[in-house]
Amino acid sequence: MVLRRKKAGHGSKVKNQILAIFLFAAVVPTLLVGSVSIIQLRRQMQEHYEKQLAAEGLRANSVLSDITTTIYTSAEALITTRECMRLFGAKTPLAAADTEYSNFNTHISILKNNTAAISNISVYTNNPNIPSGSYIRYIPFFEDQPWFPILSDKGWNHWGCTSTGRQKQDYYELTLVRRIGTVTNRYAAYLVVQLDNNNIKNRMNQNSYKILSTVNNYPVFYANNADDLKTAFPFQEEYHQDFCSYSGPLRLADATALAHIVSFRPYGTRDMFYICVSAPDAYGSIRGMTRTFCLIIAISILVPAFIVLLFSSVFTGRIAVLKTAMHQASEGDYNIIDHLKGDDELSDVFTDLKRTVELIHKKDEEIYTAQLNEQMLANRQQQMEYKLLASQINPHFLYNTLETIRMQALSAGNRDVARSIKLLGKAMRYVLENSGTSFTTLARELSYIETYLEIQKLRFADRFTFEIVLDEGIHPEDYRILPLLLQPIVENAIVHGLDSVEEKGCARLHISADETLLRITVSDNGCGIDAETLARIRREIEHHDPQDSRSIGLYNTNQRIHLRYGDACGMHIESSEGSGTTVTLRLPAQNIRSCPETD
């Protein structure tokens, strides 16, 4: 048988197949699911931040709207009374003790003290008839005041931001400027209300989000981080409209943050407030969560990949060992390893291979032993022929001589002598014909035994009887055995077993068979054998001493059986003193019809 082995590098390797299966069955789905999950996670996180920022923007919007509305309506109740209009339109000088002047100062004081959102409240007028006091200030020109730029030609009421120094500190505060109506156009008065940043901060700053707020185009007047005060609000063109709302990335302090911007118009004015709520760490958190998720995906791929790679290396190594063992066995080298590591189907395959190799090895040994035995048997037959030659006995010459003597006896009328010579010649012819053969039929062997018994009856007359019994279904011509196998046993039964019997001696040859074995039993009713002698005979037929001539016939017969058929077949002797002897031959049931062979 010619073995074709693939060159290294050709064909699919089991390891590559395992890795390919892992790649398409685990890595690709994991990457696909992980990528979709990351995208979904980023979207959900951004939506979550946007919702939180929108909610916070709405809250800040509500707080500022509430504060501005409260301040505006409070001021409305103060400056829209007729007394206030008469007071600031006075045409004659007033004293601080005047009722209207005193009542107005009292109302302002109550408003300031009862409204925590107000840090400062003042009324500025260019009416020289009104004296300056705690809350009312006379100034000839409004243009020099820091709050004056807040005013606009489009209305009397405006929100803006002012930067004022009080107690050596610079305050940048949300400021409401309202013009006070007077009974004359000659004089004017303005109510200026500055809101307290700390109060706004206490109401606005309730979470970690960054909040910026401004009004119109002013810098930021409120920020929960002091560094952001008075900085430019992140305006865009689309913000300058009646209402705007924006959610998304926004550039703040040289960094991109997720922000939400909302605007509203305060009660009573046409100003626009803008509120920006941002989460500076939102994108960082999203990126951090993305990196964490990517790391988890990488670990979930790399760890199984390492395990699969390690398993595939071990697995392919075991396959290589099994392949090597099978290659050794295919080339007739049965010295393979004793064990394959592991407890799986590969181990079972190796166990079956090991058992098969052992059986092949055993069969080879049996074939070699059978060939050796056959050669030994042939050598023994050759030795027998050499001995015949050495003795200068020519069987053909002897047979021809006996035939001549038989003819002479018949001529002389001595038929008994002629019959004896005929039987002897017939026996010698069988011996001559089978001296160079390996097998003969059971029928021919039994015919020879019958001839041999005829000759023995000439010697022993009527001292014994002999019968051959075949079980039903046995046809002697269908079985084959070694030639000249039964004669030594029959001879022992007559010559030794019945030697001391004077009359009614009986010898019996019984043949039985099954599918595998042919049993030939030769028994007699002679004197039997004592236990010690029987033990010695049993030893001698197995291990004979060349210097001892006793039991040589039985030893040769037993050895011929062993050499031809193996140790499973052979001879067995049973006997007891005074009860006769039984010799049983166990031979293979070689049926010529079922498995014919030629010599």
DOTI-880909 format. One line per field, with one value per residue (C-alpha): residue number from 1; residue in three letters; x, y, z. Coordinates in Angstrom, 3 decimals. Layout:
// DOTI-880909
resi <- NUM:...
resn <- ALA:...
u <- X:...
v <- Y:...
w <- Z:...
This chain:
// DOTI-880909
resi <- 1:2:3:4:5:6:7:8:9:10:11:12:13:14:15:16:17:18:19:20:21:22:23:24:25:26:27:28:29:30:31:32:33:34:35:36:37:38:39:40:41:42:43:44:45:46:47:48:49:50:51:52:53:54:55:56:57:58:59:60:61:62:63:64:65:66:67:68:69:70:71:72:73:74:75:76:77:78:79:80:81:82:83:84:85:86:87:88:89:90:91:92:93:94:95:96:97:98:99:100:101:102:103:104:105:106:107:108:109:110:111:112:113:114:115:116:117:118:119:120:121:122:123:124:125:126:127:128:129:130:131:132:133:134:135:136:137:138:139:140:141:142:143:144:145:146:147:148:149:150:151:152:153:154:155:156:157:158:159:160:161:162:163:164:165:166:167:168:169:170:171:172:173:174:175:176:177:178:179:180:181:182:183:184:185:186:187:188:189:190:191:192:193:194:195:196:197:198:199:200:201:202:203:204:205:206:207:208:209:210:211:212:213:214:215:216:217:218:219:220:221:222:223:224:225:226:227:228:229:230:231:232:233:234:235:236:237:238:239:240:241:242:243:244:245:246:247:248:249:250:251:252:253:254:255:256:257:258:259:260:261:262:263:264:265:266:267:268:269:270:271:272:273:274:275:276:277:278:279:280:281:282:283:284:285:286:287:288:289:290:291:292:293:294:295:296:297:298:299:300:301:302:303:304:305:306:307:308:309:310:311:312:313:314:315:316:317:318:319:320:321:322:323:324:325:326:327:328:329:330:331:332:333:334:335:336:337:338:339:340:341:342:343:344:345:346:347:348:349:350:351:352:353:354:355:356:357:358:359:360:361:362:363:364:365:366:367:368:369:370:371:372:373:374:375:376:377:378:379:380:381:382:383:384:385:386:387:388:389:390:391:392:393:394:395:396:397:398:399:400:401:402:403:404:405:406:407:408:409:410:411:412:413:414:415:416:417:418:419:420:421:422:423:424:425:426:427:428:429:430:431:432:433:434:435:436:437:438:439:440:441:442:443:444:445:446:447:448:449:450:451:452:453:454:455:456:457:458:459:460:461:462:463:464:465:466:467:468:469:470:471:472:473:474:475:476:477:478:479:480:481:482:483:484:485:486:487:488:489:490:491:492:493:494:495:496:497:498:499:500:501:502:503:504:505:506:507:508:509:510:511:512:513:514:515:516:517:518:519:520:521:522:523:524:525:526:527:528:529:530:531:532:533:534:535:536:537:538:539:540:541:542:543:544:545:546:547:548:549:550:551:552:553:554:555:556:557:558:559:560:561:562:563:564:565:566:567:568:569:570:571:572:573:574:575:576:577:578:579:580:581:582:583:584:585:586:587:588:589:590:591:592:593:594:595:596:597:598:599
resn <- MET:VAL:LEU:ARG:ARG:LYS:LYS:ALA:GLY:HIS:GLY:SER:LYS:VAL:LYS:ASN:GLN:ILE:LEU:ALA:ILE:PHE:LEU:PHE:ALA:ALA:VAL:VAL:PRO:THR:LEU:LEU:VAL:GLY:SER:VAL:SER:ILE:ILE:GLN:LEU:ARG:ARG:GLN:MET:GLN:GLU:HIS:TYR:GLU:LYS:GLN:LEU:ALA:ALA:GLU:GLY:LEU:ARG:ALA:ASN:SER:VAL:LEU:SER:ASP:ILE:THR:THR:THR:ILE:TYR:THR:SER:ALA:GLU:ALA:LEU:ILE:THR:THR:ARG:GLU:CYS:MET:ARG:LEU:PHE:GLY:ALA:LYS:THR:PRO:LEU:ALA:ALA:ALA:ASP:THR:GLU:TYR:SER:ASN:PHE:ASN:THR:HIS:ILE:SER:ILE:LEU:LYS:ASN:ASN:THR:ALA:ALA:ILE:SER:ASN:ILE:SER:VAL:TYR:THR:ASN:ASN:PRO:ASN:ILE:PRO:SER:GLY:SER:TYR:ILE:ARG:TYR:ILE:PRO:PHE:PHE:GLU:ASP:GLN:PRO:TRP:PHE:PRO:ILE:LEU:SER:ASP:LYS:GLY:TRP:ASN:HIS:TRP:GLY:CYS:THR:SER:THR:GLY:ARG:GLN:LYS:GLN:ASP:TYR:TYR:GLU:LEU:THR:LEU:VAL:ARG:ARG:ILE:GLY:THR:VAL:THR:ASN:ARG:TYR:ALA:ALA:TYR:LEU:VAL:VAL:GLN:LEU:ASP:ASN:ASN:ASN:ILE:LYS:ASN:ARG:MET:ASN:GLN:ASN:SER:TYR:LYS:ILE:LEU:SER:THR:VAL:ASN:ASN:TYR:PRO:VAL:PHE:TYR:ALA:ASN:ASN:ALA:ASP:ASP:LEU:LYS:THR:ALA:PHE:PRO:PHE:GLN:GLU:GLU:TYR:HIS:GLN:ASP:PHE:CYS:SER:TYR:SER:GLY:PRO:LEU:ARG:LEU:ALA:ASP:ALA:THR:ALA:LEU:ALA:HIS:ILE:VAL:SER:PHE:ARG:PRO:TYR:GLY:THR:ARG:ASP:MET:PHE:TYR:ILE:CYS:VAL:SER:ALA:PRO:ASP:ALA:TYR:GLY:SER:ILE:ARG:GLY:MET:THR:ARG:THR:PHE:CYS:LEU:ILE:ILE:ALA:ILE:SER:ILE:LEU:VAL:PRO:ALA:PHE:ILE:VAL:LEU:LEU:PHE:SER:SER:VAL:PHE:THR:GLY:ARG:ILE:ALA:VAL:LEU:LYS:THR:ALA:MET:HIS:GLN:ALA:SER:GLU:GLY:ASP:TYR:ASN:ILE:ILE:ASP:HIS:LEU:LYS:GLY:ASP:ASP:GLU:LEU:SER:ASP:VAL:PHE:THR:ASP:LEU:LYS:ARG:THR:VAL:GLU:LEU:ILE:HIS:LYS:LYS:ASP:GLU:GLU:ILE:TYR:THR:ALA:GLN:LEU:ASN:GLU:GLN:MET:LEU:ALA:ASN:ARG:GLN:GLN:GLN:MET:GLU:TYR:LYS:LEU:LEU:ALA:SER:GLN:ILE:ASN:PRO:HIS:PHE:LEU:TYR:ASN:THR:LEU:GLU:THR:ILE:ARG:MET:GLN:ALA:LEU:SER:ALA:GLY:ASN:ARG:ASP:VAL:ALA:ARG:SER:ILE:LYS:LEU:LEU:GLY:LYS:ALA:MET:ARG:TYR:VAL:LEU:GLU:ASN:SER:GLY:THR:SER:PHE:THR:THR:LEU:ALA:ARG:GLU:LEU:SER:TYR:ILE:GLU:THR:TYR:LEU:GLU:ILE:GLN:LYS:LEU:ARG:PHE:ALA:ASP:ARG:PHE:THR:PHE:GLU:ILE:VAL:LEU:ASP:GLU:GLY:ILE:HIS:PRO:GLU:ASP:TYR:ARG:ILE:LEU:PRO:LEU:LEU:LEU:GLN:PRO:ILE:VAL:GLU:ASN:ALA:ILE:VAL:HIS:GLY:LEU:ASP:SER:VAL:GLU:GLU:LYS:GLY:CYS:ALA:ARG:LEU:HIS:ILE:SER:ALA:ASP:GLU:THR:LEU:LEU:ARG:ILE:THR:VAL:SER:ASP:ASN:GLY:CYS:GLY:ILE:ASP:ALA:GLU:THR:LEU:ALA:ARG:ILE:ARG:ARG:GLU:ILE:GLU:HIS:HIS:ASP:PRO:GLN:ASP:SER:ARG:SER:ILE:GLY:LEU:TYR:ASN:THR:ASN:GLN:ARG:ILE:HIS:LEU:ARG:TYR:GLY:ASP:ALA:CYS:GLY:MET:HIS:ILE:GLU:SER:SER:GLU:GLY:SER:GLY:THR:THR:VAL:THR:LEU:ARG:LEU:PRO:ALA:GLN:ASN:ILE:ARG:SER:CYS:PRO:GLU:THR:ASP
u <- 0.000:1.360:0.827:0.454:1.294:0.444:3.310:3.563:1.556:-0.925:-4.543:-6.501:-5.051:-7.304:-5.858:-6.634:-10.136:-10.741:-9.446:-11.549:-14.663:-13.869:-13.356:-16.673:-18.702:-17.450:-15.204:-17.282:-20.630:-19.013:-17.548:-20.836:-22.949:-20.343:-20.187:-23.968:-24.074:-21.395:-23.235:-26.495:-24.818:-23.258:-26.597:-28.434:-25.833:-25.955:-29.759:-29.661:-27.319:-29.407:-32.583:-30.874:-29.494:-32.863:-34.532:-31.904:-32.267:-36.004:-35.476:-32.977:-35.342:-38.158:-35.992:-34.856:-38.349:-39.756:-37.112:-37.468:-41.255:-41.290:-38.929:-40.806:-44.252:-42.925:-41.457:-44.703:-46.666:-44.180:-43.744:-47.117:-49.039:-50.244:-48.368:-45.102:-45.833:-46.615:-43.547:-40.995:-42.837:-42.771:-42.389:-41.454:-38.700:-39.586:-38.237:-37.272:-40.080:-42.744:-45.343:-45.121:-41.323:-41.232:-43.880:-42.029:-38.755:-40.632:-42.116:-38.698:-37.163:-39.908:-39.485:-35.726:-35.860:-38.610:-37.117:-33.974:-33.227:-32.560:-29.036:-29.559:-32.454:-32.244:-34.241:-32.357:-33.982:-32.872:-35.545:-33.689:-36.742:-36.302:-33.649:-31.203:-31.633:-31.008:-32.798:-33.412:-30.548:-30.545:-28.258:-28.292:-27.224:-28.224:-25.625:-22.812:-24.442:-23.324:-26.908:-27.767:-26.539:-29.252:-31.898:-33.224:-35.369:-37.782:-39.122:-39.094:-38.328:-35.169:-33.001:-29.244:-26.055:-24.119:-20.703:-20.547:-18.096:-19.553:-17.336:-14.226:-15.622:-16.570:-20.083:-21.458:-25.158:-28.389:-30.151:-33.686:-34.065:-37.583:-38.567:-40.988:-43.818:-44.140:-46.778:-44.406:-42.058:-39.535:-38.086:-37.413:-36.854:-35.557:-35.881:-32.722:-32.957:-29.802:-30.256:-28.135:-25.891:-25.700:-29.472:-29.611:-26.800:-28.569:-31.662:-29.881:-26.925:-28.458:-26.329:-22.934:-23.850:-22.232:-24.759:-24.233:-26.829:-26.956:-29.434:-29.426:-25.819:-24.258:-21.481:-22.418:-23.953:-24.467:-22.189:-21.795:-18.089:-16.777:-14.147:-16.902:-18.447:-18.272:-17.114:-18.735:-21.810:-21.451:-23.817:-24.591:-26.501:-29.583:-29.940:-31.001:-34.633:-37.787:-37.048:-34.274:-33.450:-30.306:-28.854:-25.522:-21.784:-20.610:-17.154:-16.664:-13.356:-11.263:-13.053:-16.075:-18.915:-22.408:-24.726:-28.347:-29.268:-32.714:-34.051:-37.077:-38.514:-39.070:-42.410:-43.047:-39.995:-38.778:-35.400:-34.105:-32.526:-30.232:-29.379:-26.653:-26.498:-23.530:-21.925:-18.174:-17.451:-20.258:-18.183:-15.350:-17.733:-19.108:-15.574:-14.563:-17.590:-16.839:-13.230:-14.401:-16.901:-14.272:-11.889:-14.583:-15.193:-11.452:-11.077:-14.145:-12.464:-8.810:-9.335:-11.436:-9.023:-6.104:-8.021:-9.045:-5.470:-4.085:-6.717:-6.152:-2.378:-2.829:-5.520:-3.485:-0.476:-2.476:-3.682:-0.054:0.891:-2.038:-1.113:2.498:1.358:-0.956:1.836:4.173:1.561:0.890:4.597:4.771:6.364:4.261:6.381:4.045:3.531:1.516:-0.853:-2.327:-3.042:-6.635:-10.009:-12.094:-12.839:-9.187:-8.144:-10.764:-9.464:-5.897:-7.045:-8.691:-5.527:-3.394:-5.682:-5.650:-1.851:-1.601:-3.967:-1.989:1.233:-0.258:-1.526:1.908:3.458:0.939:1.606:5.339:4.960:2.783:5.331:8.111:6.188:5.461:9.105:10.038:7.545:8.985:12.455:11.400:9.866:13.088:15.007:12.794:13.524:17.237:17.068:15.407:18.141:20.807:19.384:19.451:15.820:13.946:10.195:9.389:11.835:10.430:6.839:7.677:9.482:6.456:4.213:6.491:6.366:2.573:2.321:4.559:2.341:-0.751:0.982:1.780:-1.849:-1.049:-3.748:-3.244:0.368:-0.663:-3.336:-0.884:1.599:-1.156:-2.165:1.433:1.939:-1.226:-0.060:3.355:1.816:-0.159:3.008:4.856:2.176:1.953:5.620:5.933:2.475:1.193:-2.440:-4.682:-8.399:-9.888:-11.399:-7.976:-6.496:-9.334:-8.832:-5.183:-6.182:-8.501:-5.622:-3.388:-6.049:-6.317:-2.563:-2.819:-5.636:-3.282:-1.107:-3.671:-6.362:-9.622:-8.184:-9.733:-12.311:-12.008:-14.738:-14.750:-17.710:-18.559:-21.147:-24.120:-23.423:-19.673:-18.398:-14.726:-14.008:-14.873:-12.249:-8.510:-5.855:-2.127:-1.232:-0.062:-1.472:-3.724:-1.607:0.726:-2.251:-4.151:-0.945:-0.501:-4.112:-3.625:-0.007:0.209:-3.370:-4.611:-1.306:-2.356:-5.917:-6.413:-9.946:-12.767:-10.384:-11.993:-10.613:-12.768:-12.126:-14.776:-14.957:-17.073:-16.967:-18.486:-17.981:-14.391:-12.970:-12.570:-12.277:-10.789:-10.922:-9.149:-10.075:-9.492:-10.601:-7.103:-5.105:-4.852:-2.000:-1.164:-1.082:2.721:3.238:0.427:2.051:5.381:3.782:2.007:5.321:7.122:4.638:5.173:8.906:10.660:14.240:16.025:17.967:14.718:12.903:9.763:6.584:8.448:5.416:3.009:5.530:6.003:2.252:1.654:4.497:3.251:-0.144:1.403:3.697:0.859:-2.086:-0.585:-0.811:-4.634:-4.721:-2.980:-3.273:-4.770:-4.449:-6.787:-6.377:-6.686:-5.204:-7.514:-9.991:-8.375:-6.954:-8.457:-6.443:-8.177:-6.901:-8.215:-7.776:-9.213:-12.347:-10.878:-13.754:-12.545:-15.857:-16.048:-12.360:-10.498:-6.698:-4.050:-0.993
v <- 0.000:3.412:6.233:9.730:12.354:16.028:18.436:20.851:23.976:22.350:21.765:23.003:22.489:21.582:24.456:26.946:25.536:25.954:29.530:30.291:28.912:30.976:34.073:33.778:32.263:34.420:37.341:38.752:38.523:39.980:42.894:43.451:43.332:45.343:48.056:48.370:48.408:51.115:53.277:52.752:53.413:56.653:57.758:56.928:58.677:61.781:61.746:61.349:64.315:66.365:65.603:66.484:69.695:70.617:70.016:72.085:74.841:74.844:75.102:77.958:79.640:79.344:80.709:83.757:84.346:84.197:86.580:89.112:88.962:89.459:92.444:93.988:93.688:94.920:97.976:98.389:98.800:101.346:103.750:103.763:105.517:109.064:110.128:108.944:110.800:114.037:113.597:113.438:116.113:118.627:122.245:123.581:122.405:119.599:118.846:115.418:115.658:116.036:113.320:112.141:112.109:110.302:107.747:106.967:106.325:104.108:102.041:101.642:100.582:98.010:96.666:96.327:94.754:92.303:91.226:89.119:89.259:93.009:94.087:97.786:100.004:103.708:106.427:108.945:112.261:115.509:117.453:119.891:120.285:116.795:116.401:113.449:110.792:107.134:105.943:109.093:110.840:114.105:114.187:116.855:114.515:110.832:110.085:109.826:106.959:103.326:102.175:104.718:102.522:100.035:102.457:102.268:104.464:101.595:101.498:102.820:99.526:97.504:94.819:95.031:94.600:97.117:97.047:99.168:99.486:99.277:99.022:98.718:95.647:95.385:94.027:92.997:92.605:92.159:95.497:96.661:100.271:101.692:105.204:106.851:108.789:112.428:115.093:117.233:116.560:118.981:116.472:112.699:109.995:106.381:103.477:101.332:97.917:95.771:92.090:90.193:87.610:85.493:85.202:84.169:81.700:80.136:79.564:78.488:76.425:73.072:70.617:70.131:71.500:74.693:77.512:80.819:83.535:86.902:89.425:90.890:91.282:91.820:89.638:86.835:88.272:84.904:81.872:79.187:79.441:82.926:82.763:82.864:86.142:89.027:86.673:86.650:84.515:81.861:83.567:82.416:84.214:82.112:83.058:86.622:85.988:85.954:82.520:79.964:76.540:74.587:71.256:69.904:70.518:73.983:75.515:76.769:77.817:76.275:72.934:71.323:70.629:69.305:72.243:73.350:76.985:78.416:81.983:83.865:87.389:88.705:90.089:93.693:94.285:93.390:92.211:88.668:86.477:83.630:80.659:78.129:74.898:72.706:69.468:69.937:66.318:64.819:63.988:62.847:60.536:59.240:58.639:57.030:54.738:53.942:53.054:50.915:49.126:48.638:47.231:44.815:43.717:43.334:41.235:39.165:38.405:38.095:35.817:33.250:33.657:32.758:29.780:28.618:29.097:27.113:24.388:24.203:23.904:21.067:19.450:19.591:18.310:15.271:14.799:14.941:12.245:10.086:10.660:9.647:6.480:5.569:6.196:3.952:1.196:1.534:0.956:-2.092:-0.375:-1.521:0.133:3.101:5.073:3.436:6.285:9.463:12.228:13.237:11.603:12.133:10.671:11.026:8.918:6.329:6.300:5.854:3.041:1.286:1.840:0.414:-2.632:-3.103:-2.876:-5.426:-7.786:-7.392:-7.985:-11.051:-12.378:-11.833:-13.767:-16.580:-16.694:-16.698:-19.443:-21.508:-21.100:-22.033:-25.083:-26.129:-25.779:-27.832:-30.523:-30.580:-30.832:-33.792:-35.535:-34.932:-36.382:-39.475:-39.827:-39.369:-42.105:-44.415:-43.680:-44.170:-47.573:-48.332:-49.323:-48.638:-48.753:-49.490:-52.352:-53.731:-53.456:-55.193:-57.947:-58.510:-58.695:-61.379:-63.428:-63.101:-64.468:-67.392:-68.176:-68.152:-70.482:-72.821:-72.674:-70.939:-68.288:-67.203:-66.262:-64.528:-62.555:-61.512:-60.338:-58.476:-56.616:-55.729:-54.486:-52.434:-50.827:-50.106:-48.631:-46.141:-45.245:-44.864:-42.704:-40.336:-40.066:-36.765:-35.290:-32.903:-34.002:-36.911:-37.498:-38.960:-41.734:-42.850:-42.690:-44.869:-47.335:-47.605:-48.207:-50.988:-52.583:-52.225:-53.886:-56.786:-57.346:-57.171:-59.734:-62.149:-61.798:-61.670:-63.861:-63.405:-61.854:-58.435:-56.695:-53.211:-50.900:-47.557:-45.314:-42.063:-39.594:-38.959:-36.442:-37.059:-37.995:-39.040:-38.176:-34.497:-34.042:-33.987:-34.694:-35.334:-38.757:-41.630:-39.779:-42.474:-45.624:-44.997:-44.420:-47.492:-49.502:-48.406:-49.345:-52.906:-53.682:-52.020:-51.557:-55.100:-56.908:-58.571:-59.296:-62.896:-62.610:-60.104:-57.254:-54.284:-51.180:-48.406:-45.437:-42.737:-39.635:-36.552:-32.980:-29.522:-26.346:-25.838:-29.069:-32.678:-35.042:-38.526:-40.768:-44.147:-46.149:-49.675:-51.834:-53.000:-52.905:-49.094:-46.982:-46.030:-42.362:-42.034:-43.607:-41.569:-38.348:-39.389:-40.211:-36.838:-35.082:-37.115:-36.431:-32.710:-32.632:-35.776:-36.759:-37.735:-40.414:-42.083:-44.263:-44.638:-42.951:-41.762:-42.552:-40.562:-37.671:-37.504:-37.563:-34.777:-32.636:-33.047:-31.738:-28.788:-27.907:-27.969:-26.600:-24.793:-25.288:-25.041:-28.570:-31.726:-34.981:-35.751:-39.077:-40.276:-43.590:-45.279:-48.593:-51.512:-49.301:-48.936:-45.915:-43.193:-41.003:-37.978:-35.971:-32.403:-31.245:-28.406:-29.438:-28.831:-29.587:-29.970:-28.741:-25.535:-24.521:-26.651:-26.625:-28.413:-30.023
w <- 0.000:-0.989:1.480:0.063:2.609:2.097:2.116:5.006:4.381:1.992:2.943:5.918:9.334:12.223:14.226:11.450:11.140:14.885:14.775:11.690:13.393:16.499:14.333:12.495:15.350:18.234:17.251:14.393:16.269:19.402:17.448:15.635:18.789:20.692:18.013:17.901:21.708:21.899:19.372:21.232:24.577:23.331:21.912:25.125:27.277:25.094:25.126:28.904:29.263:26.844:28.806:32.080:30.626:29.116:32.473:34.238:31.618:32.158:35.938:35.549:33.130:35.657:38.479:36.494:35.147:38.651:40.018:37.220:37.307:41.070:40.873:37.977:39.590:42.931:41.240:39.283:42.512:43.770:40.835:39.122:41.875:41.435:44.565:42.997:39.773:41.683:43.868:41.019:39.044:41.940:40.834:44.255:46.573:48.933:52.364:53.615:56.103:53.487:53.702:50.109:50.158:53.499:52.450:49.190:51.036:53.466:50.620:48.978:52.270:52.842:49.318:49.696:53.122:52.203:48.883:49.307:45.584:45.690:46.550:45.880:44.853:43.979:42.260:40.116:39.166:37.558:39.451:41.726:43.896:45.312:47.995:47.940:50.567:51.266:48.144:46.105:44.362:42.517:39.465:36.803:34.003:33.586:30.912:33.463:35.332:34.710:34.297:31.604:28.637:29.572:28.404:24.902:22.732:22.295:25.828:29.334:31.055:30.441:31.957:31.725:33.664:35.678:37.203:40.335:43.121:46.582:49.615:47.434:45.631:42.012:41.567:38.179:38.702:36.827:36.843:36.090:34.959:34.895:33.966:36.400:34.944:36.113:35.778:33.687:30.816:32.214:34.697:34.586:37.134:36.891:39.274:39.258:40.933:41.198:41.985:44.465:42.760:45.893:46.026:42.390:42.987:45.962:43.860:40.674:41.837:42.810:40.802:39.206:35.805:34.588:34.203:32.398:32.037:30.362:29.058:25.557:24.407:27.807:29.209:31.582:34.757:36.457:36.537:39.182:38.472:39.386:36.632:34.021:35.211:32.752:29.972:26.580:26.284:23.512:21.097:17.615:14.930:15.243:18.925:18.159:17.658:19.739:21.118:20.725:22.040:21.208:22.364:21.242:21.335:22.227:22.495:26.056:27.614:24.829:25.192:23.616:26.007:25.640:26.267:26.210:25.577:26.166:26.114:27.401:27.466:30.972:32.043:31.034:28.793:25.324:26.558:25.947:28.627:27.613:29.820:28.936:30.922:30.029:31.171:30.559:31.436:29.345:26.285:28.517:30.381:27.085:25.791:29.080:29.031:25.375:26.242:29.149:26.956:24.236:26.862:28.031:24.435:23.852:27.012:26.104:22.760:23.778:26.787:24.843:21.904:24.163:25.562:22.063:20.797:23.719:23.275:19.515:20.042:22.529:20.375:17.159:19.085:20.163:16.587:15.403:17.938:16.784:13.137:13.814:15.591:12.702:10.196:12.191:12.278:8.527:7.822:10.086:13.079:16.017:18.715:19.173:22.374:25.133:25.963:24.473:26.962:27.423:27.919:24.807:21.379:20.308:23.289:22.311:18.716:19.982:22.288:19.321:17.260:20.060:20.343:16.560:16.469:19.281:17.442:14.199:16.079:17.734:14.379:12.859:15.723:15.263:11.518:12.149:14.770:12.414:9.609:11.995:13.208:9.646:8.801:11.880:10.861:7.357:8.827:10.980:7.992:6.097:9.048:8.899:5.196:5.865:8.481:5.954:3.466:6.109:6.899:3.169:3.288:0.090:0.859:-2.793:-2.907:0.367:-0.867:-4.156:-2.271:-0.021:-3.080:-4.595:-1.359:-1.276:-4.829:-3.864:-0.848:-3.029:-5.512:-2.633:-1.453:1.862:1.902:5.535:4.861:1.641:3.507:6.192:3.597:1.744:4.907:5.644:2.091:2.254:5.475:4.029:0.876:3.063:4.909:1.608:0.046:3.055:3.957:2.031:2.597:5.250:5.388:4.589:4.932:8.076:5.943:4.619:8.120:9.475:6.571:7.537:11.205:10.092:8.141:11.182:13.382:10.905:11.306:15.126:15.123:13.389:16.471:19.261:17.655:19.639:22.794:21.994:19.893:18.368:17.199:15.427:16.303:14.473:15.741:13.522:10.771:10.617:7.165:7.405:3.800:4.572:7.309:7.019:9.638:9.859:8.362:10.602:13.648:15.131:14.715:17.717:20.007:18.798:19.103:22.739:23.511:22.129:22.929:26.349:27.461:26.564:26.978:30.244:29.111:28.078:26.818:26.288:25.710:24.086:22.405:21.056:18.730:19.001:16.774:17.524:16.222:16.563:14.551:15.692:17.167:16.060:19.032:18.573:21.657:21.920:25.044:26.314:29.231:30.084:33.294:33.374:34.692:38.254:39.249:39.402:35.986:34.495:35.759:34.232:30.878:30.829:31.456:28.800:26.015:26.612:27.398:26.216:27.049:23.810:25.708:26.917:24.375:26.470:25.199:22.098:19.896:22.042:22.337:18.565:17.996:20.531:19.140:15.574:16.711:18.564:15.663:13.156:15.127:18.103:21.848:21.856:20.376:21.586:23.472:26.866:28.767:31.494:33.352:36.692:37.747:36.869:34.914:31.487:29.683:27.528:25.134:23.587:20.650:20.166:16.567:14.482:12.614:9.127:6.793:3.200:1.761:3.794:3.581:1.047:1.069:-0.919:0.457
